Amino acid sequence: MLKKEIIVLTALSLFNRFSFNSIGVDRIISDADVAKMTFYNNFKSKENIINCCLSLRRQQIKTEISEELSKYSEFNQNYKLKIIFNWYVSWIQSDDFYGCLFQKALVEVVEQYPSTIIEIEMYKQWLHNLFFDLLSSPNVKEPEILSSILINILDGMTVSSSLSKGSIDLEKYWECIEKIINIDW
């Protein structure tokens, strides 16, 4: 594995487990077991490494969800929405869930490191497009609005789960999603 990859994966793990503000470049360098010069030869700043981590996380999520959806290409939109929902539930219930990295970035560092908003918006836009594509059918009259509503539900679900891990009923979220999808818009 290249040193740059080691640094990014180390930083991603640290930012995920803790927070952007509590992890400095020196901690990343120490945990990645690289020289300071190696870090700065690959990354100009903490802002740069944060953006790399957000980009990697976005690609990971996109790849994992796309792989799941490709297994069920012949199924209807509601089933595919359930697949996406189930991916989020599995992630939330995993031992590696410490909240959404994009939500953390929005709260913790977007003012200090304004360029991070680009990766946050790219993630949100990808997710919105994914939902919009699934919902763009003759029987769904407002796919744009419905896509935004579904993203807000997922955001609320991840925030609630990070605050009280294991104590919320995630299936109730799906029941609400089903009701919203089946509303006669």
C-alpha positions as CSV (number, residue, x, y, z in Angstrom):
1,M,0.0,0.0,0.0
2,L,1.3,3.5,-0.9
3,K,2.1,5.9,1.9
4,K,-0.5,8.3,0.6
5,E,-3.2,5.6,0.9
6,I,-2.0,4.7,4.4
7,I,-2.3,8.3,5.4
8,V,-5.8,8.7,4.0
9,L,-7.1,5.5,5.5
10,T,-5.6,6.4,8.8
11,A,-7.1,9.9,8.8
12,L,-10.5,8.5,7.6
13,S,-10.6,6.1,10.5
14,L,-9.6,8.8,13.0
15,F,-12.0,11.4,11.7
16,N,-14.8,8.7,11.7
17,R,-14.1,7.5,15.2
18,F,-13.5,10.8,16.8
19,S,-14.0,14.2,15.1
20,F,-12.3,16.5,12.7
21,N,-11.5,19.0,15.3
22,S,-10.0,16.6,17.8
23,I,-7.6,15.0,15.3
24,G,-4.7,17.0,14.2
25,V,-2.1,16.4,11.5
26,D,0.4,15.2,14.1
27,R,-1.9,12.5,15.3
28,I,-2.5,11.3,11.7
29,I,1.2,11.3,11.1
30,S,1.8,9.3,14.3
31,D,-0.9,6.7,13.7
32,A,0.0,6.3,10.1
33,D,3.6,5.9,11.1
34,V,5.0,8.2,8.4
35,A,7.3,11.2,8.5
36,K,6.0,14.7,8.6
37,M,7.7,15.4,5.3
38,T,5.8,12.4,3.8
39,F,2.5,13.8,4.9
40,Y,3.2,17.3,3.6
41,N,4.6,15.9,0.3
42,N,1.2,14.3,-0.2
43,F,-1.1,16.8,1.4
44,K,-0.8,20.6,1.6
45,S,-2.9,21.0,4.8
46,K,-5.4,19.4,7.1
47,E,-8.1,20.8,4.8
48,N,-6.6,18.9,1.9
49,I,-6.6,15.6,3.9
50,I,-10.2,16.2,5.1
51,N,-11.3,16.6,1.5
52,C,-9.5,13.4,0.4
53,C,-11.2,11.5,3.2
54,L,-14.6,12.9,2.3
55,S,-14.0,12.0,-1.3
56,L,-12.9,8.5,-0.4
57,R,-15.9,8.0,1.9
58,R,-18.3,9.2,-0.9
59,Q,-16.8,6.7,-3.3
60,Q,-17.0,3.9,-0.8
61,I,-20.7,4.5,-0.2
62,K,-21.4,5.0,-3.9
63,T,-19.6,1.7,-4.7
64,E,-21.2,-0.3,-2.0
65,I,-24.8,0.9,-2.7
66,S,-24.3,0.5,-6.5
67,E,-23.0,-3.1,-6.0
68,E,-26.1,-3.9,-3.9
69,L,-28.5,-2.3,-6.5
70,S,-26.8,-4.2,-9.4
71,K,-27.7,-7.5,-7.8
72,Y,-31.4,-6.5,-8.1
73,S,-31.6,-4.6,-11.3
74,E,-34.8,-6.3,-12.4
75,F,-36.7,-5.3,-9.2
76,N,-39.1,-2.4,-8.9
77,Q,-38.3,1.1,-7.4
78,N,-39.7,0.4,-4.0
79,Y,-37.5,-2.7,-3.6
80,K,-34.5,-0.7,-4.7
81,L,-35.3,2.0,-2.2
82,K,-35.5,-0.7,0.5
83,I,-32.0,-1.9,-0.6
84,I,-30.6,1.6,-0.1
85,F,-32.4,1.9,3.2
86,N,-31.1,-1.5,4.3
87,W,-27.5,-0.5,3.4
88,Y,-27.9,2.5,5.7
89,V,-29.3,0.3,8.5
90,S,-26.4,-2.2,8.1
91,W,-23.9,0.7,8.3
92,I,-25.7,2.3,11.3
93,Q,-25.7,-1.1,13.1
94,S,-22.0,-1.8,12.3
95,D,-19.3,-1.5,14.9
96,D,-17.7,1.1,12.7
97,F,-20.6,3.5,12.9
98,Y,-19.8,6.8,14.7
99,G,-22.1,9.1,12.7
100,C,-22.0,10.4,9.2
101,L,-18.7,11.9,8.1
102,F,-20.5,14.4,5.9
103,Q,-22.7,15.6,8.7
104,K,-19.7,15.8,11.0
105,A,-17.8,17.9,8.4
106,L,-20.8,20.2,7.9
107,V,-21.1,20.9,11.6
108,E,-17.4,20.9,12.6
109,V,-15.2,22.2,9.8
110,V,-17.1,23.8,6.9
111,E,-16.6,27.3,8.3
112,Q,-12.9,26.8,9.0
113,Y,-12.3,24.8,5.8
114,P,-14.8,26.2,3.2
115,S,-13.7,23.9,0.4
116,T,-15.1,20.9,2.3
117,I,-18.6,22.0,1.3
118,I,-17.8,20.8,-2.2
119,E,-17.4,17.1,-1.1
120,I,-20.4,17.4,1.1
121,E,-22.5,18.7,-1.7
122,M,-21.2,16.1,-4.1
123,Y,-22.3,13.4,-1.7
124,K,-25.7,14.9,-1.3
125,Q,-26.1,15.4,-5.0
126,W,-25.2,11.8,-5.8
127,L,-27.7,10.6,-3.2
128,H,-30.4,12.9,-4.5
129,N,-29.7,11.8,-8.1
130,L,-29.9,8.2,-7.1
131,F,-33.3,8.6,-5.4
132,F,-34.5,10.9,-8.2
133,D,-33.6,8.3,-10.9
134,L,-35.4,5.5,-8.9
135,L,-38.5,7.7,-8.4
136,S,-38.7,9.1,-11.9
137,S,-41.6,7.1,-13.2
138,P,-45.1,7.9,-14.3
139,N,-46.7,6.9,-11.0
140,V,-44.5,9.3,-9.0
141,K,-45.6,12.9,-9.6
142,E,-43.0,14.7,-7.5
143,P,-39.7,12.8,-7.6
144,E,-37.7,15.9,-6.9
145,I,-39.5,16.6,-3.6
146,L,-39.7,13.0,-2.7
147,S,-36.0,12.6,-3.2
148,S,-35.3,15.5,-0.8
149,I,-37.7,14.0,1.8
150,L,-36.0,10.6,1.7
151,I,-32.5,12.2,2.1
152,N,-33.9,14.2,5.1
153,I,-35.2,11.0,6.6
154,L,-31.8,9.2,6.2
155,D,-30.1,12.2,7.7
156,G,-32.4,12.2,10.7
157,M,-32.0,8.5,11.1
158,T,-28.1,8.7,11.1
159,V,-28.1,11.6,13.5
160,S,-30.6,9.9,15.9
161,S,-28.6,6.7,15.7
162,S,-25.3,8.4,16.4
163,L,-26.8,10.1,19.5
164,S,-28.4,6.9,20.9
165,K,-26.8,3.9,19.2
166,G,-29.0,0.9,19.3
167,S,-32.0,2.5,21.1
168,I,-34.1,3.6,18.1
169,D,-36.3,1.4,16.0
170,L,-34.9,1.8,12.5
171,E,-37.7,-0.2,10.9
172,K,-40.1,2.6,11.9
173,Y,-38.2,4.9,9.6
174,W,-38.8,2.4,6.7
175,E,-42.5,2.3,7.6
176,C,-42.6,6.1,7.3
177,I,-40.8,6.0,4.0
178,E,-43.2,3.5,2.6
179,K,-46.2,5.7,3.6
180,I,-44.6,8.7,2.0
181,I,-43.8,6.8,-1.2
182,N,-47.4,5.6,-1.4
183,I,-49.0,9.0,-0.9
184,D,-51.0,10.1,-3.9
185,W,-49.0,13.2,-4.8
